[in-house]
Amino acid sequence: MLTQITMARLIRRLFRTAPLSGLSKGESHPGFDRVPDDPNGGSDASWRGWIWDKFDAVSHPVATCAMMRRRLGGVVDGRLRLYDSVNVRIVDASVMPTQVSAHLSTTLYAIAEKLADMIKNDV
């Protein structure tokens, strides 16, 4: 909770500072009516209340078929081939061994393109 409050305050401060301040039309969530602005960026109690009431985590499950050595718990090898199978490859977020700090779409496009290249080149 402290990490979330600290990051929310940081984001609020960043959007008040150039160059972002010139690009923003104002805060929509949580809004200054819900978390009033003050020199500290809002009280802990105000942030905590908003987070508990309105905040939704956006988690993207990964690593259920992790690409890593089998002895470490991996399910697919570096060519995305399913261990102990013939001609089966997996290409989705499950092959990523850890979460990325970004939206998964572009990462998954890159994985799919790389696998397509490997298949075309018979690697």
Backbone as XML, in Angstrom:
<?xml version="1.0"?>
<chain id="A" units="angstrom">
  <residue number="1" name="MET">
    <atom name="N" x="0.827" y="-1.187" z="0.000"/>
    <atom name="CA" x="0.000" y="0.000" z="0.000"/>
    <atom name="C" x="0.873" y="1.254" z="0.000"/>
  </residue>
  <residue number="2" name="LEU">
    <atom name="N" x="1.937" y="1.241" z="0.819"/>
    <atom name="CA" x="2.840" y="2.398" z="0.853"/>
    <atom name="C" x="3.501" y="2.646" z="-0.505"/>
  </residue>
  <residue number="3" name="THR">
    <atom name="N" x="3.869" y="1.566" z="-1.167"/>
    <atom name="CA" x="4.479" y="1.713" z="-2.493"/>
    <atom name="C" x="3.492" y="2.335" z="-3.463"/>
  </residue>
  <residue number="4" name="GLN">
    <atom name="N" x="2.247" y="1.880" z="-3.444"/>
    <atom name="CA" x="1.231" y="2.427" z="-4.349"/>
    <atom name="C" x="0.971" y="3.906" z="-4.056"/>
  </residue>
  <residue number="5" name="ILE">
    <atom name="N" x="0.862" y="4.257" z="-2.787"/>
    <atom name="CA" x="0.639" y="5.661" z="-2.416"/>
    <atom name="C" x="1.815" y="6.517" z="-2.864"/>
  </residue>
  <residue number="6" name="THR">
    <atom name="N" x="3.016" y="6.044" z="-2.633"/>
    <atom name="CA" x="4.218" y="6.793" z="-3.020"/>
    <atom name="C" x="4.262" y="6.995" z="-4.528"/>
  </residue>
  <residue number="7" name="MET">
    <atom name="N" x="3.952" y="5.951" z="-5.285"/>
    <atom name="CA" x="3.976" y="6.070" z="-6.747"/>
    <atom name="C" x="2.868" y="7.000" z="-7.247"/>
  </residue>
  <residue number="8" name="ALA">
    <atom name="N" x="1.700" y="6.951" z="-6.630"/>
    <atom name="CA" x="0.613" y="7.844" z="-7.029"/>
    <atom name="C" x="1.001" y="9.305" z="-6.800"/>
  </residue>
  <residue number="9" name="ARG">
    <atom name="N" x="1.622" y="9.569" z="-5.680"/>
    <atom name="CA" x="2.096" y="10.935" z="-5.409"/>
    <atom name="C" x="3.151" y="11.360" z="-6.430"/>
  </residue>
  <residue number="10" name="LEU">
    <atom name="N" x="4.063" y="10.458" z="-6.750"/>
    <atom name="CA" x="5.105" y="10.759" z="-7.737"/>
    <atom name="C" x="4.486" y="11.077" z="-9.091"/>
  </residue>
  <residue number="11" name="ILE">
    <atom name="N" x="3.535" y="10.283" z="-9.516"/>
    <atom name="CA" x="2.892" y="10.517" z="-10.808"/>
    <atom name="C" x="2.172" y="11.858" z="-10.810"/>
  </residue>
  <residue number="12" name="ARG">
    <atom name="N" x="1.486" y="12.162" z="-9.728"/>
    <atom name="CA" x="0.802" y="13.456" z="-9.622"/>
    <atom name="C" x="1.818" y="14.596" z="-9.740"/>
  </residue>
  <residue number="13" name="ARG">
    <atom name="N" x="2.960" y="14.464" z="-9.058"/>
    <atom name="CA" x="3.997" y="15.497" z="-9.106"/>
    <atom name="C" x="4.602" y="15.604" z="-10.506"/>
  </residue>
  <residue number="14" name="LEU">
    <atom name="N" x="4.846" y="14.461" z="-11.156"/>
    <atom name="CA" x="5.418" y="14.478" z="-12.507"/>
    <atom name="C" x="4.519" y="15.216" z="-13.492"/>
  </residue>
  <residue number="15" name="PHE">
    <atom name="N" x="3.219" y="15.012" z="-13.379"/>
    <atom name="CA" x="2.304" y="15.666" z="-14.312"/>
    <atom name="C" x="2.095" y="17.142" z="-14.013"/>
  </residue>
  <residue number="16" name="ARG">
    <atom name="N" x="2.627" y="17.619" z="-12.894"/>
    <atom name="CA" x="2.620" y="19.057" z="-12.605"/>
    <atom name="C" x="3.913" y="19.727" z="-13.023"/>
  </residue>
  <residue number="17" name="THR">
    <atom name="N" x="4.871" y="18.944" z="-13.521"/>
    <atom name="CA" x="6.198" y="19.434" z="-13.863"/>
    <atom name="C" x="6.401" y="19.378" z="-15.373"/>
  </residue>
  <residue number="18" name="ALA">
    <atom name="N" x="7.025" y="20.429" z="-15.927"/>
    <atom name="CA" x="7.319" y="20.446" z="-17.363"/>
    <atom name="C" x="8.284" y="19.315" z="-17.694"/>
  </residue>
  <residue number="19" name="PRO">
    <atom name="N" x="8.170" y="18.733" z="-18.835"/>
    <atom name="CA" x="7.280" y="19.048" z="-19.942"/>
    <atom name="C" x="5.904" y="18.394" z="-19.841"/>
  </residue>
  <residue number="20" name="LEU">
    <atom name="N" x="5.698" y="17.460" z="-18.920"/>
    <atom name="CA" x="4.398" y="16.787" z="-18.855"/>
    <atom name="C" x="3.256" y="17.726" z="-18.512"/>
  </residue>
  <residue number="21" name="SER">
    <atom name="N" x="3.527" y="18.742" z="-17.715"/>
    <atom name="CA" x="2.458" y="19.674" z="-17.331"/>
    <atom name="C" x="1.851" y="20.354" z="-18.559"/>
  </residue>
  <residue number="22" name="GLY">
    <atom name="N" x="2.637" y="20.569" z="-19.584"/>
    <atom name="CA" x="2.122" y="21.188" z="-20.800"/>
    <atom name="C" x="1.348" y="20.228" z="-21.686"/>
  </residue>
  <residue number="23" name="LEU">
    <atom name="N" x="1.464" y="18.957" z="-21.431"/>
    <atom name="CA" x="0.774" y="17.952" z="-22.247"/>
    <atom name="C" x="-0.504" y="17.439" z="-21.602"/>
  </residue>
  <residue number="24" name="SER">
    <atom name="N" x="-0.648" y="17.664" z="-20.306"/>
    <atom name="CA" x="-1.778" y="17.126" z="-19.562"/>
    <atom name="C" x="-2.924" y="18.119" z="-19.504"/>
  </residue>
  <residue number="25" name="LYS">
    <atom name="N" x="-4.137" y="17.599" z="-19.594"/>
    <atom name="CA" x="-5.321" y="18.442" z="-19.444"/>
    <atom name="C" x="-5.888" y="18.360" z="-18.034"/>
  </residue>
  <residue number="26" name="GLY">
    <atom name="N" x="-5.167" y="17.689" z="-17.152"/>
    <atom name="CA" x="-5.599" y="17.584" z="-15.766"/>
    <atom name="C" x="-5.811" y="16.143" z="-15.345"/>
  </residue>
  <residue number="27" name="GLU">
    <atom name="N" x="-5.967" y="15.969" z="-14.069"/>
    <atom name="CA" x="-6.110" y="14.633" z="-13.497"/>
    <atom name="C" x="-7.560" y="14.178" z="-13.554"/>
  </residue>
  <residue number="28" name="SER">
    <atom name="N" x="-7.764" y="12.975" z="-14.043"/>
    <atom name="CA" x="-9.123" y="12.436" z="-14.077"/>
    <atom name="C" x="-9.354" y="11.406" z="-12.966"/>
  </residue>
  <residue number="29" name="HIS">
    <atom name="N" x="-8.328" y="10.654" z="-12.628"/>
    <atom name="CA" x="-8.456" y="9.635" z="-11.585"/>
    <atom name="C" x="-7.277" y="9.715" z="-10.645"/>
  </residue>
  <residue number="30" name="PRO">
    <atom name="N" x="-7.386" y="9.791" z="-9.390"/>
    <atom name="CA" x="-8.641" y="9.789" z="-8.651"/>
    <atom name="C" x="-9.348" y="11.136" z="-8.670"/>
  </residue>
  <residue number="31" name="GLY">
    <atom name="N" x="-8.653" y="12.189" z="-9.083"/>
    <atom name="CA" x="-9.233" y="13.532" z="-9.083"/>
    <atom name="C" x="-9.014" y="14.214" z="-7.747"/>
  </residue>
  <residue number="32" name="PHE">
    <atom name="N" x="-8.949" y="15.545" z="-7.799"/>
    <atom name="CA" x="-8.644" y="16.307" z="-6.592"/>
    <atom name="C" x="-9.817" y="16.352" z="-5.620"/>
  </residue>
  <residue number="33" name="ASP">
    <atom name="N" x="-11.020" y="16.041" z="-6.102"/>
    <atom name="CA" x="-12.151" y="15.976" z="-5.176"/>
    <atom name="C" x="-12.061" y="14.728" z="-4.300"/>
  </residue>
  <residue number="34" name="ARG">
    <atom name="N" x="-11.513" y="13.638" z="-4.846"/>
    <atom name="CA" x="-11.387" y="12.390" z="-4.077"/>
    <atom name="C" x="-10.108" y="12.382" z="-3.238"/>
  </residue>
  <residue number="35" name="VAL">
    <atom name="N" x="-9.010" y="12.804" z="-3.822"/>
    <atom name="CA" x="-7.735" y="12.891" z="-3.092"/>
    <atom name="C" x="-7.261" y="14.333" z="-3.217"/>
  </residue>
  <residue number="36" name="PRO">
    <atom name="N" x="-7.671" y="15.177" z="-2.266"/>
    <atom name="CA" x="-7.313" y="16.600" z="-2.347"/>
    <atom name="C" x="-5.808" y="16.800" z="-2.448"/>
  </residue>
  <residue number="37" name="ASP">
    <atom name="N" x="-5.448" y="17.797" z="-3.239"/>
    <atom name="CA" x="-4.035" y="18.104" z="-3.425"/>
    <atom name="C" x="-3.539" y="18.924" z="-2.245"/>
  </residue>
  <residue number="38" name="ASP">
    <atom name="N" x="-2.343" y="18.650" z="-1.830"/>
    <atom name="CA" x="-1.670" y="19.422" z="-0.798"/>
    <atom name="C" x="-0.173" y="19.362" z="-1.098"/>
  </residue>
  <residue number="39" name="PRO">
    <atom name="N" x="0.670" y="20.049" z="-0.321"/>
    <atom name="CA" x="2.113" y="20.029" z="-0.621"/>
    <atom name="C" x="2.715" y="18.626" z="-0.645"/>
  </residue>
  <residue number="40" name="ASN">
    <atom name="N" x="2.092" y="17.666" z="0.048"/>
    <atom name="CA" x="2.596" y="16.297" z="0.056"/>
    <atom name="C" x="1.991" y="15.430" z="-1.039"/>
  </residue>
  <residue number="41" name="GLY">
    <atom name="N" x="1.085" y="15.987" z="-1.824"/>
    <atom name="CA" x="0.468" y="15.208" z="-2.895"/>
    <atom name="C" x="-0.750" y="14.429" z="-2.459"/>
  </residue>
  <residue number="42" name="GLY">
    <atom name="N" x="-1.343" y="14.790" z="-1.340"/>
    <atom name="CA" x="-2.524" y="14.098" z="-0.830"/>
    <atom name="C" x="-2.186" y="13.291" z="0.410"/>
  </residue>
  <residue number="43" name="SER">
    <atom name="N" x="-3.150" y="13.185" z="1.304"/>
    <atom name="CA" x="-2.897" y="12.461" z="2.556"/>
    <atom name="C" x="-2.880" y="10.954" z="2.322"/>
  </residue>
  <residue number="44" name="ASP">
    <atom name="N" x="-2.170" y="10.271" z="3.196"/>
    <atom name="CA" x="-2.149" y="8.802" z="3.117"/>
    <atom name="C" x="-3.566" y="8.249" z="3.195"/>
  </residue>
  <residue number="45" name="ALA">
    <atom name="N" x="-4.368" y="8.795" z="4.101"/>
    <atom name="CA" x="-5.734" y="8.287" z="4.287"/>
    <atom name="C" x="-6.572" y="8.469" z="3.023"/>
  </residue>
  <residue number="46" name="SER">
    <atom name="N" x="-6.433" y="9.608" z="2.346"/>
    <atom name="CA" x="-7.182" y="9.838" z="1.101"/>
    <atom name="C" x="-6.762" y="8.860" z="0.018"/>
  </residue>
  <residue number="47" name="TRP">
    <atom name="N" x="-5.470" y="8.691" z="-0.152"/>
    <atom name="CA" x="-4.977" y="7.742" z="-1.160"/>
    <atom name="C" x="-5.412" y="6.327" z="-0.819"/>
  </residue>
  <residue number="48" name="ARG">
    <atom name="N" x="-5.259" y="5.936" z="0.426"/>
    <atom name="CA" x="-5.623" y="4.582" z="0.852"/>
    <atom name="C" x="-7.109" y="4.325" z="0.566"/>
  </residue>
  <residue number="49" name="GLY">
    <atom name="N" x="-7.947" y="5.289" z="0.873"/>
    <atom name="CA" x="-9.383" y="5.142" z="0.621"/>
    <atom name="C" x="-9.685" y="4.934" z="-0.852"/>
  </residue>
  <residue number="50" name="TRP">
    <atom name="N" x="-9.062" y="5.742" z="-1.703"/>
    <atom name="CA" x="-9.295" y="5.586" z="-3.142"/>
    <atom name="C" x="-8.778" y="4.249" z="-3.642"/>
  </residue>
  <residue number="51" name="ILE">
    <atom name="N" x="-7.597" y="3.870" z="-3.218"/>
    <atom name="CA" x="-7.014" y="2.606" z="-3.670"/>
    <atom name="C" x="-7.914" y="1.436" z="-3.268"/>
  </residue>
  <residue number="52" name="TRP">
    <atom name="N" x="-8.372" y="1.400" z="-2.037"/>
    <atom name="CA" x="-9.230" y="0.305" z="-1.582"/>
    <atom name="C" x="-10.566" y="0.300" z="-2.320"/>
  </residue>
  <residue number="53" name="ASP">
    <atom name="N" x="-11.119" y="1.466" z="-2.594"/>
    <atom name="CA" x="-12.446" y="1.534" z="-3.225"/>
    <atom name="C" x="-12.423" y="1.353" z="-4.737"/>
  </residue>
  <residue number="54" name="LYS">
    <atom name="N" x="-11.432" y="1.909" z="-5.408"/>
    <atom name="CA" x="-11.496" y="2.012" z="-6.867"/>
    <atom name="C" x="-10.356" y="1.376" z="-7.636"/>
  </residue>
  <residue number="55" name="PHE">
    <atom name="N" x="-9.280" y="1.085" z="-6.973"/>
    <atom name="CA" x="-8.086" y="0.640" z="-7.681"/>
    <atom name="C" x="-8.208" y="-0.819" z="-8.083"/>
  </residue>
  <residue number="56" name="ASP">
    <atom name="N" x="-7.886" y="-1.109" z="-9.337"/>
    <atom name="CA" x="-7.852" y="-2.475" z="-9.833"/>
    <atom name="C" x="-6.454" y="-2.771" z="-10.338"/>
  </residue>
  <residue number="57" name="ALA">
    <atom name="N" x="-5.907" y="-3.856" z="-9.882"/>
    <atom name="CA" x="-4.606" y="-4.276" z="-10.384"/>
    <atom name="C" x="-4.796" y="-4.843" z="-11.791"/>
  </residue>
  <residue number="58" name="VAL">
    <atom name="N" x="-3.840" y="-4.609" z="-12.642"/>
    <atom name="CA" x="-3.886" y="-5.141" z="-13.989"/>
    <atom name="C" x="-2.762" y="-6.160" z="-14.095"/>
  </residue>
  <residue number="59" name="SER">
    <atom name="N" x="-3.090" y="-7.375" z="-13.740"/>
    <atom name="CA" x="-2.061" y="-8.400" z="-13.776"/>
    <atom name="C" x="-2.198" y="-9.211" z="-15.054"/>
  </residue>
  <residue number="60" name="HIS">
    <atom name="N" x="-1.088" y="-9.616" z="-15.565"/>
    <atom name="CA" x="-1.032" y="-10.439" z="-16.761"/>
    <atom name="C" x="-0.306" y="-11.726" z="-16.388"/>
  </residue>
  <residue number="61" name="PRO">
    <atom name="N" x="-1.046" y="-12.823" z="-16.259"/>
    <atom name="CA" x="-0.380" y="-14.064" z="-15.868"/>
    <atom name="C" x="0.701" y="-14.472" z="-16.867"/>
  </residue>
  <residue number="62" name="VAL">
    <atom name="N" x="1.823" y="-14.864" z="-16.345"/>
    <atom name="CA" x="2.945" y="-15.328" z="-17.157"/>
    <atom name="C" x="3.573" y="-16.532" z="-16.470"/>
  </residue>
  <residue number="63" name="ALA">
    <atom name="N" x="4.459" y="-17.204" z="-17.180"/>
    <atom name="CA" x="5.358" y="-18.225" z="-16.642"/>
    <atom name="C" x="4.727" y="-19.583" z="-16.357"/>
  </residue>
  <residue number="64" name="THR">
    <atom name="N" x="3.522" y="-19.834" z="-16.828"/>
    <atom name="CA" x="2.942" y="-21.160" z="-16.607"/>
    <atom name="C" x="3.582" y="-22.207" z="-17.515"/>
  </residue>
  <residue number="65" name="CYS">
    <atom name="N" x="4.208" y="-21.771" z="-18.597"/>
    <atom name="CA" x="4.975" y="-22.657" z="-19.495"/>
    <atom name="C" x="6.339" y="-22.014" z="-19.743"/>
  </residue>
  <residue number="66" name="ALA">
    <atom name="N" x="7.010" y="-21.669" z="-18.687"/>
    <atom name="CA" x="8.213" y="-20.853" z="-18.760"/>
    <atom name="C" x="9.303" y="-21.428" z="-19.663"/>
  </residue>
  <residue number="67" name="MET">
    <atom name="N" x="9.905" y="-20.524" z="-20.430"/>
    <atom name="CA" x="11.041" y="-20.873" z="-21.271"/>
    <atom name="C" x="12.297" y="-20.785" z="-20.405"/>
  </residue>
  <residue number="68" name="MET">
    <atom name="N" x="12.778" y="-21.944" z="-20.013"/>
    <atom name="CA" x="14.013" y="-22.032" z="-19.243"/>
    <atom name="C" x="14.443" y="-23.494" z="-19.223"/>
  </residue>
  <residue number="69" name="ARG">
    <atom name="N" x="15.609" y="-23.724" z="-18.690"/>
    <atom name="CA" x="16.084" y="-25.108" z="-18.615"/>
    <atom name="C" x="15.096" y="-25.957" z="-17.826"/>
  </residue>
  <residue number="70" name="ARG">
    <atom name="N" x="14.913" y="-27.152" z="-18.302"/>
    <atom name="CA" x="13.963" y="-28.051" z="-17.670"/>
    <atom name="C" x="14.290" y="-28.289" z="-16.194"/>
  </residue>
  <residue number="71" name="ARG">
    <atom name="N" x="15.555" y="-28.422" z="-15.878"/>
    <atom name="CA" x="15.943" y="-28.692" z="-14.493"/>
    <atom name="C" x="15.594" y="-27.526" z="-13.563"/>
  </residue>
  <residue number="72" name="LEU">
    <atom name="N" x="15.353" y="-26.355" z="-14.136"/>
    <atom name="CA" x="14.948" y="-25.192" z="-13.345"/>
    <atom name="C" x="13.424" y="-25.037" z="-13.296"/>
  </residue>
  <residue number="73" name="GLY">
    <atom name="N" x="12.719" y="-25.972" z="-13.937"/>
    <atom name="CA" x="11.259" y="-25.905" z="-13.944"/>
    <atom name="C" x="10.671" y="-25.436" z="-15.251"/>
  </residue>
  <residue number="74" name="GLY">
    <atom name="N" x="11.508" y="-25.281" z="-16.267"/>
    <atom name="CA" x="11.027" y="-24.825" z="-17.562"/>
    <atom name="C" x="10.128" y="-25.834" z="-18.250"/>
  </residue>
  <residue number="75" name="VAL">
    <atom name="N" x="9.287" y="-25.342" z="-19.135"/>
    <atom name="CA" x="8.343" y="-26.169" z="-19.877"/>
    <atom name="C" x="8.679" y="-26.175" z="-21.370"/>
  </residue>
  <residue number="76" name="VAL">
    <atom name="N" x="9.281" y="-25.065" z="-21.849"/>
    <atom name="CA" x="9.703" y="-24.998" z="-23.251"/>
    <atom name="C" x="11.172" y="-24.596" z="-23.307"/>
  </residue>
  <residue number="77" name="ASP">
    <atom name="N" x="11.820" y="-24.996" z="-24.405"/>
    <atom name="CA" x="13.229" y="-24.645" z="-24.575"/>
    <atom name="C" x="13.360" y="-23.287" z="-25.259"/>
  </residue>
  <residue number="78" name="GLY">
    <atom name="N" x="14.578" y="-22.907" z="-25.588"/>
    <atom name="CA" x="14.854" y="-21.608" z="-26.200"/>
    <atom name="C" x="14.269" y="-21.431" z="-27.590"/>
  </residue>
  <residue number="79" name="ARG">
    <atom name="N" x="13.792" y="-22.506" z="-28.180"/>
    <atom name="CA" x="13.120" y="-22.440" z="-29.487"/>
    <atom name="C" x="11.616" y="-22.617" z="-29.318"/>
  </residue>
  <residue number="80" name="LEU">
    <atom name="N" x="11.155" y="-22.469" z="-28.078"/>
    <atom name="CA" x="9.745" y="-22.560" z="-27.705"/>
    <atom name="C" x="9.128" y="-23.920" z="-27.992"/>
  </residue>
  <residue number="81" name="ARG">
    <atom name="N" x="9.966" y="-24.962" z="-28.020"/>
    <atom name="CA" x="9.471" y="-26.326" z="-28.206"/>
    <atom name="C" x="9.100" y="-26.909" z="-26.848"/>
  </residue>
  <residue number="82" name="LEU">
    <atom name="N" x="7.932" y="-27.493" z="-26.771"/>
    <atom name="CA" x="7.466" y="-28.118" z="-25.549"/>
    <atom name="C" x="8.312" y="-29.348" z="-25.267"/>
  </residue>
  <residue number="83" name="TYR">
    <atom name="N" x="8.878" y="-29.421" z="-24.068"/>
    <atom name="CA" x="9.686" y="-30.583" z="-23.707"/>
    <atom name="C" x="8.860" y="-31.866" z="-23.831"/>
  </residue>
  <residue number="84" name="ASP">
    <atom name="N" x="9.510" y="-32.947" z="-24.282"/>
    <atom name="CA" x="8.892" y="-34.271" z="-24.427"/>
    <atom name="C" x="7.742" y="-34.290" z="-25.431"/>
  </residue>
  <residue number="85" name="SER">
    <atom name="N" x="7.794" y="-33.450" z="-26.425"/>
    <atom name="CA" x="6.776" y="-33.474" z="-27.467"/>
    <atom name="C" x="7.451" y="-33.420" z="-28.832"/>
  </residue>
  <residue number="86" name="VAL">
    <atom name="N" x="6.687" y="-33.649" z="-29.842"/>
    <atom name="CA" x="7.191" y="-33.588" z="-31.210"/>
    <atom name="C" x="6.393" y="-32.512" z="-31.945"/>
  </residue>
  <residue number="87" name="ASN">
    <atom name="N" x="7.097" y="-31.511" z="-32.445"/>
    <atom name="CA" x="6.488" y="-30.488" z="-33.298"/>
    <atom name="C" x="5.406" y="-29.657" z="-32.591"/>
  </residue>
  <residue number="88" name="VAL">
    <atom name="N" x="5.576" y="-29.420" z="-31.290"/>
    <atom name="CA" x="4.645" y="-28.557" z="-30.566"/>
    <atom name="C" x="5.438" y="-27.382" z="-30.010"/>
  </residue>
  <residue number="89" name="ARG">
    <atom name="N" x="5.010" y="-26.179" z="-30.371"/>
    <atom name="CA" x="5.647" y="-24.970" z="-29.850"/>
    <atom name="C" x="4.578" y="-24.117" z="-29.178"/>
  </residue>
  <residue number="90" name="ILE">
    <atom name="N" x="5.004" y="-23.378" z="-28.192"/>
    <atom name="CA" x="4.079" y="-22.513" z="-27.463"/>
    <atom name="C" x="4.532" y="-21.076" z="-27.646"/>
  </residue>
  <residue number="91" name="VAL">
    <atom name="N" x="3.605" y="-20.225" z="-28.039"/>
    <atom name="CA" x="3.941" y="-18.812" z="-28.223"/>
    <atom name="C" x="2.807" y="-17.956" z="-27.649"/>
  </residue>
  <residue number="92" name="ASP">
    <atom name="N" x="2.927" y="-17.686" z="-26.372"/>
    <atom name="CA" x="2.020" y="-16.777" z="-25.675"/>
    <atom name="C" x="2.728" y="-16.298" z="-24.410"/>
  </residue>
  <residue number="93" name="ALA">
    <atom name="N" x="2.027" y="-15.551" z="-23.579"/>
    <atom name="CA" x="2.662" y="-14.969" z="-22.391"/>
    <atom name="C" x="3.146" y="-16.026" z="-21.407"/>
  </residue>
  <residue number="94" name="SER">
    <atom name="N" x="2.647" y="-17.241" z="-21.525"/>
    <atom name="CA" x="3.047" y="-18.275" z="-20.574"/>
    <atom name="C" x="4.515" y="-18.656" z="-20.709"/>
  </residue>
  <residue number="95" name="VAL">
    <atom name="N" x="5.150" y="-18.387" z="-21.841"/>
    <atom name="CA" x="6.561" y="-18.767" z="-22.013"/>
    <atom name="C" x="7.518" y="-17.779" z="-21.365"/>
  </residue>
  <residue number="96" name="MET">
    <atom name="N" x="7.043" y="-16.603" z="-21.024"/>
    <atom name="CA" x="7.907" y="-15.608" z="-20.398"/>
    <atom name="C" x="8.193" y="-16.047" z="-18.965"/>
  </residue>
  <residue number="97" name="PRO">
    <atom name="N" x="9.460" y="-16.204" z="-18.589"/>
    <atom name="CA" x="9.765" y="-16.717" z="-17.255"/>
    <atom name="C" x="9.475" y="-15.734" z="-16.124"/>
  </residue>
  <residue number="98" name="THR">
    <atom name="N" x="9.383" y="-14.453" z="-16.442"/>
    <atom name="CA" x="9.070" y="-13.439" z="-15.427"/>
    <atom name="C" x="8.172" y="-12.377" z="-16.047"/>
  </residue>
  <residue number="99" name="GLN">
    <atom name="N" x="7.524" y="-11.604" z="-15.202"/>
    <atom name="CA" x="6.674" y="-10.503" z="-15.642"/>
    <atom name="C" x="7.536" y="-9.378" z="-16.205"/>
  </residue>
  <residue number="100" name="VAL">
    <atom name="N" x="7.059" y="-8.718" z="-17.254"/>
    <atom name="CA" x="7.747" y="-7.544" z="-17.776"/>
    <atom name="C" x="7.068" y="-6.305" z="-17.235"/>
  </residue>
  <residue number="101" name="SER">
    <atom name="N" x="7.798" y="-5.233" z="-17.181"/>
    <atom name="CA" x="7.254" y="-3.993" z="-16.648"/>
    <atom name="C" x="6.715" y="-3.146" z="-17.790"/>
  </residue>
  <residue number="102" name="ALA">
    <atom name="N" x="5.780" y="-3.720" z="-18.522"/>
    <atom name="CA" x="5.170" y="-3.049" z="-19.669"/>
    <atom name="C" x="3.943" y="-3.846" z="-20.067"/>
  </residue>
  <residue number="103" name="HIS">
    <atom name="N" x="3.152" y="-3.298" z="-20.987"/>
    <atom name="CA" x="2.026" y="-4.057" z="-21.505"/>
    <atom name="C" x="2.575" y="-5.228" z="-22.304"/>
  </residue>
  <residue number="104" name="LEU">
    <atom name="N" x="1.899" y="-6.345" z="-22.265"/>
    <atom name="CA" x="2.415" y="-7.557" z="-22.895"/>
    <atom name="C" x="2.326" y="-7.565" z="-24.417"/>
  </residue>
  <residue number="105" name="SER">
    <atom name="N" x="1.481" y="-6.755" z="-25.009"/>
    <atom name="CA" x="1.246" y="-6.849" z="-26.451"/>
    <atom name="C" x="2.518" y="-6.798" z="-27.285"/>
  </residue>
  <residue number="106" name="THR">
    <atom name="N" x="3.320" y="-5.772" z="-27.114"/>
    <atom name="CA" x="4.507" y="-5.643" z="-27.961"/>
    <atom name="C" x="5.512" y="-6.742" z="-27.686"/>
  </residue>
  <residue number="107" name="THR">
    <atom name="N" x="5.624" y="-7.149" z="-26.430"/>
    <atom name="CA" x="6.537" y="-8.244" z="-26.091"/>
    <atom name="C" x="6.085" y="-9.528" z="-26.767"/>
  </residue>
  <residue number="108" name="LEU">
    <atom name="N" x="4.782" y="-9.788" z="-26.766"/>
    <atom name="CA" x="4.273" y="-11.010" z="-27.398"/>
    <atom name="C" x="4.394" y="-10.956" z="-28.913"/>
  </residue>
  <residue number="109" name="TYR">
    <atom name="N" x="4.221" y="-9.787" z="-29.510"/>
    <atom name="CA" x="4.460" y="-9.666" z="-30.949"/>
    <atom name="C" x="5.908" y="-10.028" z="-31.276"/>
  </residue>
  <residue number="110" name="ALA">
    <atom name="N" x="6.829" y="-9.554" z="-30.456"/>
    <atom name="CA" x="8.247" y="-9.850" z="-30.686"/>
    <atom name="C" x="8.532" y="-11.341" z="-30.553"/>
  </residue>
  <residue number="111" name="ILE">
    <atom name="N" x="7.952" y="-11.963" z="-29.539"/>
    <atom name="CA" x="8.136" y="-13.408" z="-29.363"/>
    <atom name="C" x="7.571" y="-14.158" z="-30.564"/>
  </residue>
  <residue number="112" name="ALA">
    <atom name="N" x="6.383" y="-13.781" z="-31.004"/>
    <atom name="CA" x="5.752" y="-14.446" z="-32.150"/>
    <atom name="C" x="6.566" y="-14.256" z="-33.426"/>
  </residue>
  <residue number="113" name="GLU">
    <atom name="N" x="7.075" y="-13.056" z="-33.644"/>
    <atom name="CA" x="7.898" y="-12.801" z="-34.836"/>
    <atom name="C" x="9.179" y="-13.625" z="-34.798"/>
  </residue>
  <residue number="114" name="LYS">
    <atom name="N" x="9.796" y="-13.696" z="-33.627"/>
    <atom name="CA" x="11.016" y="-14.486" z="-33.483"/>
    <atom name="C" x="10.737" y="-15.960" z="-33.746"/>
  </residue>
  <residue number="115" name="LEU">
    <atom name="N" x="9.636" y="-16.481" z="-33.209"/>
    <atom name="CA" x="9.292" y="-17.877" z="-33.457"/>
    <atom name="C" x="8.981" y="-18.103" z="-34.930"/>
  </residue>
  <residue number="116" name="ALA">
    <atom name="N" x="8.281" y="-17.175" z="-35.558"/>
    <atom name="CA" x="7.991" y="-17.314" z="-36.994"/>
    <atom name="C" x="9.287" y="-17.399" z="-37.793"/>
  </residue>
  <residue number="117" name="ASP">
    <atom name="N" x="10.253" y="-16.569" z="-37.459"/>
    <atom name="CA" x="11.554" y="-16.617" z="-38.130"/>
    <atom name="C" x="12.242" y="-17.968" z="-37.907"/>
  </residue>
  <residue number="118" name="MET">
    <atom name="N" x="12.170" y="-18.483" z="-36.665"/>
    <atom name="CA" x="12.798" y="-19.780" z="-36.382"/>
    <atom name="C" x="12.123" y="-20.887" z="-37.184"/>
  </residue>
  <residue number="119" name="ILE">
    <atom name="N" x="10.814" y="-20.864" z="-37.272"/>
    <atom name="CA" x="10.099" y="-21.898" z="-38.020"/>
    <atom name="C" x="10.422" y="-21.796" z="-39.505"/>
  </residue>
  <residue number="120" name="LYS">
    <atom name="N" x="10.415" y="-20.579" z="-40.050"/>
    <atom name="CA" x="10.724" y="-20.389" z="-41.483"/>
    <atom name="C" x="12.140" y="-20.830" z="-41.813"/>
  </residue>
  <residue number="121" name="ASN">
    <atom name="N" x="13.057" y="-20.622" z="-40.882"/>
    <atom name="CA" x="14.452" y="-20.988" z="-41.101"/>
    <atom name="C" x="14.781" y="-22.379" z="-40.569"/>
  </residue>
  <residue number="122" name="ASP">
    <atom name="N" x="13.750" y="-23.118" z="-40.159"/>
    <atom name="CA" x="13.900" y="-24.483" z="-39.670"/>
    <atom name="C" x="14.928" y="-24.589" z="-38.550"/>
  </residue>
  <residue number="123" name="VAL">
    <atom name="N" x="14.820" y="-23.686" z="-37.581"/>
    <atom name="CA" x="15.750" y="-23.685" z="-36.451"/>
    <atom name="C" x="15.120" y="-24.402" z="-35.292"/>
  </residue>
</chain>
